[in-house]
Amino acid sequence: MVLTDSHCFICSEGNDCKLQKHHIVPRRYGGSDSEENLVTLCANCHRAVEALYDDRFYDRLEEQFLQEVLEERLTDQAISEEAILETVTEQDDGRGVWKAELQEALSVSYWPKQAIDRLVTDGRLYRIEDPEHDRVKFSVHREVGVIVTEECDAVRGKEGQTYGPFRPGECPDLPQEVALRLVREFMAEFSAGP
C-alpha cells in the first residue's frame, strides 16, 4: 500500500510537516479514490507535482500506459526488507554501508525510509550516525570500525566490558554504542573500510 499517514512519498518528510492526500491520476482525468491511486505528499511536493498536470499531457496518454506507470511506481515503492538486508550484507565489510552507497546498490531513486526504520526497530539492521559530517551508514554487524583521532582513556560498554585506552591512528572495531560515543566526543571518526 502506497498511502501512508506518516511521511511524504517524494521527500520522506514526516509528521512535523503538513501532509496531504494526492491522486496519482487526478479525479478530473478519471482517477479513482482507491488506495492504489493515492499517495501522501507534503504541501511543497504536492504543489510541485500538481504544476506538472495539464490537459495536453493527459490527452497523449492512453489508459494502458497510465496503468503501467502506476504499477511501476507501486513496485518501486514496495522494495522488500529482505532485499535491503541482502544488499547491506553484500556491501558491508564490517564497517557499514553509507546511505548513498546503499541507495545506489538498491538501484532506487527514493529512500525506502519505512522499510529501513522497521529493520532498525527490529534490531536486524544498525543505523550508525556520523554527526560531524551529517552522514548515516547502516550495518548488519553489531561492531563498527573507527579510526582513533585523539588519545583517549578506556571506555566502558553497555555490557560492562572495557575498551581501550586508544592512541591516534588505531583502527579498532567497537560495539556500536562505544564507537558512537568516541565519534560524538571527537576522539574518533568512522572508517571508510579497509
N, C-alpha and C positions, 0 to 999 in steps of 0.2 A: 504494500500500500504506500503510495507516494504522499498522501495528505498527512501532515503532521502538525501538531499544535505547538511544537517547541522550537523549531528552527526554520530559517529561510532556506528553501530548496536551492537557491543560487549561491548566496554568500555565506550561509550557515550561521547568520546572526541568530541569537537566541531570544529567550523570553524578555530580555531587557529592552527590546525594541518592539514597535507595533507590527504585528503580523497580520496578514490579510489572505483571504482565500482568492486564488486566481484560477480561471478556467483556461486550460491549455488551448483548447479550441473554444473560442468565445461563444456564448449563447447566441449572439447575433449572427453567427456563421453556422449555427446548428449544433453547437456543442452542448453536451448534457451536464447535469449536476452530479453525475456519478463520480465515485472516488477516483476512478481511473482517469478522469478528465480534470482533476483538481490537484493543485499544489499550493503549499503555503509559501508566501513571499513576504519579505519585509516591505515597508512602504516605498523605499527607494528603488528596490529591484522591481516592484510591481509597476511603478511609474515608467521605468526604463523599458520594460517588456511591452507594456501597453502602447508605447510610442512606435513599436515595430509593426503593429497590426494595422493594415489598411485593406481596402476592398480589392485593389489590383493584385495584391499578394494572394488573397484567398480565391479570387476568380481563376487564377492559374493552377491552383492545386485541385487535384481530384480527391474524392473521398478516400480512395485506397491509399494514396500517398500519405494523407493525414493519419490514417490508421497505422501505417508503417512507422511514421515519426513517433507517434505515441508509444507504440510497442518498444521501439528502440530506447526511448527515454526511460520507460519503466524497467527495462532490462538493465540499462546502465546504472540506474539508481539502486537496484537490488543486489549489488555486489555482496557476496556472502562473507560471513565472518570467517568461514573456513579458508576462503581464498586469501583473506588478509593475513591470517595466521600462517598459511603456507608460504606466502610471499615474504613475510618478515623472517620466518625460519630459514628460507633460502638465502636471504640477503644479510642476515645477522651473523656477524663473525664473533659475537660475544661482547661487542661494544655498542650495539644498537644500530638502527637504521634511521637516518634523518627523515623528517616528514616529507620533504621534497623528493628524496630518493624513493620513498615508499610510494608516493603518488605516481611517480614516473614508472616504477616497476609494476604497479597495478594497471597502468595504461588507462587512467580515468582523468577526466577534465575537472571533476569536482572532488571535494574531500569527503570521504564516507564517514562523517563525524559520528552518527548514531551507532553504526556498527563498531567503530573504534571504541567509543565510550562504553558500550556493553562489554567488550572484551576486557577493557581495563577494569571495570567494575567487578567482573567475574574473576579477575586475577589471572587471566590467561595471557594477557599482554601487559607489559610495563611501559608507562609513559615516563620519559626522562626529560626534564626541562633544563635548558641552558639559559638561565636568566640574564646573563651578561650579554649574550648575543640574540636574545629573544627567539630561540630556536627550540624545537622539540624533536626528540628521537624516540623510537619505540624498539622494544626488545622482548624476546621470549625468554631471555635469561634473567635471572634474579640479580646477577652481578654485573657491574658496569665498569668499563675501563676508563681510567682518568690519567692525566699527566700532572704530577705534582709541580706547582709553580713556586710555592713558598715552603720553607721548612716548617713542619708542624708536629706538635706532640701527638701521642697516641690518642685515638678516638674510640669510644665505646659504642658498639652497635646495639640495636634493639634487643638482640638475644643475649647481651651481656659480654660478648666476645670483644676483645681489644684489637685494634688495627693500628699499625704504625709503631713508633714515630716514622715520619717520612721526610726525605730530603728532596730538594728540587731536582727534577729530571726523572724521578722514579715513575714507573707506569704500572701501578697495581690494579688488579680487578677487585672491586669492593662491592659489598652489598649496596643496593640502590640508595637506601637512606643515608649511608655513610658517604657515598660518592656525592650525593646531592648536598650534604652538609659542607663538605670541603669546597665544592664549587660555589655555593652561596656565600661562604666566608672568604672567597677569592684566594684559596690556597691550592686550588687545582682547576684544570679545565678538562672537559670531556675530550677523550682522544678520538681521532677520526678513524681509528682502526690500525691494523698492522701495516 
